[in-house]
Amino acid sequence: MKILVAAKRVVDYNVKIRVKSDNSGVDLANVKMSMNPFDEIAVEEAVRLKEAGVATEVIVVSVGPTQCQETLRTALAIGADRAILVETEQDVQPLGVAKLLKALSDKEQAQIIILGKQAIDDDSNQTGQMLASLLDIPQATFASKVVVADGKASVTREVDGGLETIAITLPAVITTDLRLNEPRYVTLPNIMKAKKKPLEVIKPEELGVDIAPRLKTLKVEEPPKRSAGVMVPDVAALVEKLKNEAKVI
């Protein structure tokens, strides 16, 4: 059984985001980049399934510029067997990524495709659902526990009301939530081993996929600064301010 995992290169979660002066986007100059935290959880889960004997191979995929090879090497150091970079300088939107992953899934005949539930840069939470629709296979989103056996997966999902456990047949798409696992610390020996693992670089055209954007970003702005809070003497004053100033009741 093969497991296909997606790993996106994003601005590190510790970095304070800066908006460009012309409001055309986020300033990425001299900014630390790393693997999307949800995707790191996806890679860890795939490696654990392989270590448990469920899978025979873990293939990690990234879409983006040449620098994404660093992200893929990190995934290889975690324990993935080989990597594929779909190299493009173009900003690829969720639908384009889903189409690329579908083409690779068809090519590799993966039984399980694991993605982070969302990327921390665009917060779209769309790629996994779109991929499942394009492949016409079951999906389990927001997974906090995954058990695979006998051609099926039992997935515990985090929903608004608590937890929900569903059973899906393979092949299937699974998107990971934060509580699924804690990614392992990448050791220096594994980083050195990762350098020798295969990393294939291909172009979107080789997969026959059109990644032209369907959406256009008009303007990017920082959120407005929050005003300071005020102390009120009693409940009546609080209600009055909520009603007449905040206008929320």
PyMOL commands that set and color helices and strands:
alter all, ss='L'
color gray80, all
select helices_A, chain A and resi 37-51+68-78+94-108+127-135+178-180+188-194+204-207+235-244
alter helices_A, ss='H'
color red, helices_A
select strands_A, chain A and resi 2-6+9-11+33-35+57-64+82-87+112-116+139-149+152-159+162-169+172-176+199-202
alter strands_A, ss='S'
color yellow, strands_A
deselect
rebuild
show_as cartoon
